[in-house]
Amino acid sequence: MSDLEQDLELKVRPRDSDTVSLRIPKDTLESLHQVARQKDMSLEALLKLYIGKCLRQDLSQLFAEQVFQSAEKVLKNHGQSEAEVAQILSEIRAEYR
């Protein structure tokens, strides 16, 4: 194995997991099976993909909101008025989206 191949080697570390049982409407489950087959994936892999993707999006949004709250606090500490802070955050949010 070359040095480059060693550097690019994927190292997966096992993580603790739990089993979750959930009720899914039959038509939705059939649609999930169709998509999984089309993507050549197992249903479990597809569900994990969907959960991971949406979870990353939500966590990113939560992080962004924490940054906005911190920015608001800092701006207020530096003597910015409520109206100025609201305007600045509004402009930042518009750029962020």
N, CA, C and O of each residue as an XYZ file, in Angstrom:
388
protein
N       0.852     -1.174      0.000
C       0.000      0.000      0.000
C       0.900      1.240      0.000
O       1.837      1.325      0.794
N       0.621      2.198     -0.884
C       1.433      3.409     -0.961
C       1.096      4.348      0.186
O       0.081      4.188      0.863
N       1.970      5.336      0.394
C       1.724      6.330      1.440
C       0.416      7.067      1.191
O      -0.331      7.345      2.129
N       0.137      7.385     -0.075
C      -1.096      8.090     -0.418
C      -2.308      7.254     -0.051
O      -3.275      7.770      0.509
N      -2.262      5.959     -0.365
C      -3.380      5.081     -0.040
C      -3.577      4.982      1.473
O      -4.711      4.918      1.950
N      -2.471      4.969      2.232
C      -2.576      4.913      3.687
C      -3.213      6.194      4.224
O      -4.021      6.142      5.151
N      -2.855      7.339      3.649
C      -3.419      8.610      4.084
C      -4.911      8.687      3.796
O      -5.656      9.334      4.533
N      -5.353      8.024      2.718
C      -6.750      8.102      2.299
C      -7.610      6.972      2.860
O      -8.806      6.900      2.576
N      -7.017      6.111      3.637
C      -7.747      4.971      4.168
C      -8.859      5.442      5.104
O      -8.627      6.239      6.013
N     -10.057      4.941      4.868
C     -11.212      5.283      5.697
C     -11.160      4.468      6.981
O     -11.079      3.240      6.953
N     -11.207      5.166      8.094
C     -11.179      4.494      9.386
C     -12.516      4.746     10.074
O     -12.822      5.865     10.486
N     -13.291      3.694     10.186
C     -14.600      3.783     10.807
C     -14.483      3.276     12.229
O     -14.005      2.167     12.472
N     -14.920      4.093     13.155
C     -14.887      3.636     14.541
C     -16.307      3.295     14.976
O     -17.241      4.060     14.739
N     -16.456      2.155     15.606
C     -17.799      1.753     16.035
C     -18.342      2.716     17.090
O     -17.603      3.214     17.940
N     -19.622      2.960     17.017
C     -20.272      3.816     18.003
C     -21.394      3.030     18.663
O     -22.012      2.164     18.045
N     -21.644      3.343     19.918
C     -22.759      2.703     20.609
C     -24.047      3.044     19.876
O     -24.191      4.141     19.335
N     -24.964      2.118     19.860
C     -26.240      2.372     19.190
C     -27.371      1.743     19.985
O     -27.164      0.879     20.837
N     -28.556      2.203     19.680
C     -29.782      1.686     20.275
C     -30.734      1.305     19.159
O     -30.638      1.820     18.045
N     -31.635      0.421     19.455
C     -32.680      0.043     18.514
C     -33.909      0.886     18.805
O     -34.306      1.068     19.956
N     -34.503      1.399     17.726
C     -35.702      2.226     17.856
C     -36.808      1.587     17.032
O     -36.588      1.159     15.900
N     -37.975      1.530     17.603
C     -39.127      1.014     16.885
C     -40.051      2.183     16.583
O     -40.387      2.962     17.475
N     -40.465      2.308     15.318
C     -41.401      3.367     15.005
C     -42.418      2.888     13.989
O     -42.156      2.002     13.176
N     -43.569      3.496     14.062
C     -44.660      3.134     13.165
C     -44.615      4.054     11.957
O     -44.576      5.277     12.086
N     -44.621      3.437     10.779
C     -44.588      4.176      9.517
C     -45.766      3.696      8.683
O     -45.980      2.491      8.555
N     -46.533      4.619      8.115
C     -47.649      4.184      7.253
C     -47.149      3.255      6.145
O     -46.055      3.435      5.611
N     -47.967      2.264      5.813
C     -47.549      1.240      4.853
C     -47.175      1.832      3.497
O     -46.212      1.387      2.873
N     -47.930      2.834      3.036
C     -47.607      3.405      1.727
C     -46.265      4.146      1.777
O     -45.508      4.123      0.807
N     -45.974      4.795      2.892
C     -44.693      5.473      3.052
C     -43.561      4.454      3.101
O     -42.499      4.667      2.516
N     -43.789      3.364      3.792
C     -42.774      2.312      3.887
C     -42.493      1.718      2.506
O     -41.339      1.457      2.166
N     -43.543      1.503      1.711
C     -43.344      0.974      0.357
C     -42.558      1.969     -0.491
O     -41.699      1.573     -1.279
N     -42.846      3.254     -0.333
C     -42.092      4.275     -1.068
C     -40.625      4.255     -0.652
O     -39.735      4.388     -1.492
N     -40.377      4.089      0.632
C     -38.996      4.003      1.117
C     -38.284      2.793      0.526
O     -37.121      2.880      0.134
N     -38.985      1.665      0.465
C     -38.405      0.461     -0.133
C     -38.073      0.704     -1.612
O     -37.021      0.281     -2.090
N     -38.972      1.386     -2.332
C     -38.729      1.676     -3.751
C     -37.485      2.544     -3.927
O     -36.646      2.274     -4.787
N     -37.375      3.582     -3.111
C     -36.218      4.470     -3.198
C     -34.942      3.710     -2.836
O     -33.913      3.870     -3.492
N     -35.013      2.891     -1.800
C     -33.839      2.112     -1.387
C     -33.392      1.182     -2.511
O     -32.198      1.073     -2.790
N     -34.342      0.516     -3.152
C     -33.988     -0.370     -4.274
C     -33.366      0.427     -5.416
O     -32.383     -0.005     -6.019
N     -33.941      1.591     -5.710
C     -33.432      2.418     -6.805
C     -32.010      2.888     -6.518
O     -31.197      3.014     -7.433
N     -31.716      3.145     -5.252
C     -30.380      3.599     -4.855
C     -29.452      2.434     -4.532
O     -28.303      2.632     -4.138
N     -29.961      1.221     -4.704
C     -29.196      0.012     -4.401
C     -28.693      0.028     -2.959
O     -27.520     -0.228     -2.686
N     -29.615      0.336     -2.046
C     -29.308      0.405     -0.618
C     -30.317     -0.439      0.139
O     -31.393     -0.760     -0.365
N     -29.943     -0.787      1.352
C     -30.922     -1.432      2.223
C     -31.841     -0.354      2.784
O     -31.494      0.827      2.792
N     -32.992     -0.758      3.244
C     -33.924      0.188      3.859
C     -33.273      0.843      5.074
O     -33.410      2.049      5.278
N     -32.575      0.065      5.867
C     -31.905      0.606      7.058
C     -30.872      1.669      6.675
O     -30.790      2.720      7.311
N     -30.095      1.393      5.644
C     -29.085      2.363      5.202
C     -29.746      3.649      4.703
O     -29.263      4.746      4.984
N     -30.836      3.516      3.972
C     -31.551      4.690      3.469
C     -32.092      5.525      4.629
O     -31.959      6.748      4.629
N     -32.697      4.872      5.607
C     -33.231      5.594      6.766
C     -32.110      6.304      7.523
O     -32.271      7.451      7.940
N     -30.981      5.628      7.700
C     -29.843      6.253      8.373
C     -29.341      7.453      7.576
O     -28.975      8.476      8.154
N     -29.324      7.327      6.247
C     -28.907      8.430      5.383
C     -29.839      9.630      5.570
O     -29.379     10.754      5.770
N     -31.145      9.383      5.504
C     -32.119     10.462      5.673
C     -32.013     11.111      7.051
O     -32.016     12.336      7.169
N     -31.921     10.298      8.071
C     -31.829     10.834      9.438
C     -30.553     11.653      9.591
O     -30.583     12.758     10.133
N     -29.440     11.116      9.117
C     -28.170     11.827      9.231
C     -28.188     13.156      8.496
O     -27.714     14.168      9.012
N     -28.742     13.149      7.281
C     -28.789     14.372      6.471
C     -29.636     15.443      7.153
O     -29.208     16.590      7.279
N     -30.812     15.077      7.581
C     -31.706     16.051      8.235
C     -31.148     16.484      9.587
O     -31.280     17.645      9.974
N     -30.538     15.570     10.290
C     -29.955     15.910     11.580
C     -28.832     16.928     11.404
O     -28.751     17.893     12.164
N     -27.970     16.726     10.418
C     -26.896     17.693     10.160
C     -27.467     19.067      9.814
O     -26.946     20.085     10.269
N     -28.532     19.105      9.014
C     -29.161     20.381      8.663
C     -29.713     21.071      9.910
O     -29.498     22.266     10.110
N     -30.416     20.321     10.735
C     -31.001     20.905     11.946
C     -29.926     21.370     12.923
O     -30.048     22.441     13.518
N     -28.876     20.571     13.092
C     -27.793     20.965     13.989
C     -27.082     22.213     13.468
O     -26.687     23.081     14.246
N     -26.926     22.293     12.165
C     -26.323     23.479     11.557
C     -27.177     24.710     11.833
O     -26.653     25.778     12.149
N     -28.485     24.560     11.715
C     -29.401     25.668     11.982
C     -29.355     26.069     13.461
O     -29.369     27.257     13.781
N     -29.299     25.098     14.345
C     -29.194     25.393     15.776
C     -27.900     26.144     16.084
O     -27.895     27.099     16.861
N     -26.804     25.701     15.466
C     -25.523     26.360     15.667
C     -25.587     27.803     15.164
O     -25.117     28.722     15.834
N     -26.172     27.992     13.983
C     -26.296     29.340     13.422
C     -27.104     30.232     14.354
O     -26.763     31.398     14.549
N     -28.160     29.696     14.922
C     -28.991     30.488     15.841
C     -28.196     30.865     17.088
O     -28.347     31.973     17.603
N     -27.353     29.960     17.576
C     -26.501     30.276     18.723
C     -25.518     31.388     18.374
O     -25.241     32.259     19.198
N     -24.992     31.356     17.149
C     -24.068     32.404     16.704
C     -24.803     33.741     16.647
O     -24.268     34.760     17.083
N     -26.020     33.746     16.116
C     -26.806     34.984     16.053
C     -27.096     35.531     17.455
O     -27.033     36.739     17.684
N     -27.412     34.636     18.379
C     -27.678     35.083     19.751
C     -26.419     35.665     20.383
O     -26.485     36.676     21.082
N     -25.276     35.034     20.142
C     -24.010     35.566     20.664
C     -23.687     36.914     20.033
O     -23.249     37.837     20.719
N     -23.905     37.025     18.723
C     -23.654     38.291     18.034
C     -24.547     39.394     18.599
O     -24.101     40.524     18.798
N     -25.799     39.059     18.851
C     -26.732     40.033     19.415
C     -26.234     40.523     20.779
O     -26.254     41.721     21.060
N     -25.795     39.602     21.607
C     -25.295     39.950     22.935
C     -24.069     40.857     22.834
O     -23.975     41.862     23.539
N     -23.129     40.498     21.955
C     -21.905     41.283     21.785
C     -22.234     42.684     21.274
O     -21.697     43.675     21.769
N     -23.116     42.759     20.286
C     -23.489     44.063     19.739
C     -24.126     44.951     20.810
O     -23.837     46.145     20.890
N     -24.978     44.366     21.618
C     -25.616     45.140     22.688
C     -24.588     45.587     23.719
O     -24.679     46.694     24.248
N     -23.602     44.726     24.008
C     -22.541     45.081     24.960
C     -21.669     46.224     24.450
O     -21.027     46.924     25.233
N     -21.651     46.407     23.137
C     -20.853     47.478     22.538
C     -21.688     48.724     22.261
O     -21.307     49.575     21.457
N     -22.814     48.818     22.928
C     -23.603     50.041     22.883
C     -24.530     50.203     21.694
O     -25.044     51.296     21.455
N     -24.750     49.136     20.948
C     -25.683     49.233     19.826
C     -27.114     49.245     20.367
O     -27.430     48.535     21.322
N     -27.966     50.048     19.754
C     -29.369     50.107     20.173
C     -30.088     48.835     19.724
O     -29.599     48.089     18.876
N     -31.256     48.608     20.313
C     -32.071     47.441     19.950
C     -32.382     47.462     18.452
O     -32.313     46.431     17.783
N     -32.726     48.643     17.933
C     -33.073     48.771     16.516
C     -31.867     48.469     15.628
O     -32.003     47.797     14.606
N     -30.691     48.960     16.011
C     -29.476     48.713     15.231
C     -29.115     47.225     15.250
O     -28.745     46.649     14.227
N     -29.229     46.627     16.419
C     -28.926     45.199     16.550
C     -29.877     44.387     15.678
O     -29.451     43.478     14.965
N     -31.159     44.715     15.739
C     -32.153     43.996     14.936
C     -31.847     44.140     13.450
O     -31.942     43.166     12.704
N     -31.482     45.338     13.012
C     -31.171     45.578     11.607
C     -29.926     44.800     11.170
O     -29.910     44.184     10.105
N     -28.897     44.835     11.998
C     -27.654     44.118     11.675
C     -27.914     42.615     11.567
O     -27.475     41.973     10.613
N     -28.623     42.062     12.541
C     -28.904     40.626     12.524
C     -29.796     40.251     11.335
O     -29.637     39.180     10.749
N     -30.719     41.125     10.988
C     -31.582     40.894      9.845
C     -30.754     40.818      8.552
O     -30.984     39.957      7.703
N     -29.790     41.734      8.424
C     -28.922     41.725      7.252
C     -28.053     40.463      7.207
O     -27.859     39.868      6.146
N     -27.541     40.070      8.360
C     -26.709     38.855      8.414
C     -27.546     37.631      8.049
O     -27.100     36.783      7.276
N     -28.753     37.534      8.599
C     -29.624     36.398      8.283
C     -29.952     36.352      6.797
O     -30.000     35.275      6.204
N     -30.177     37.513      6.194
C     -30.483     37.558      4.752
C     -29.294     37.045      3.931
O     -29.488     36.365      2.923
N     -28.083     37.362      4.350
C     -26.891     36.895      3.666
C     -26.668     35.402      3.884
O     -26.174     34.703      2.999
N     -27.032     34.924      5.062
C     -26.811     33.534      5.457
C     -27.712     32.589      4.657
O     -27.305     31.474      4.331
N     -28.893     33.016      4.351
C     -29.865     32.142      3.664
C     -29.624     32.106      2.228
O     -30.343     31.423      1.499
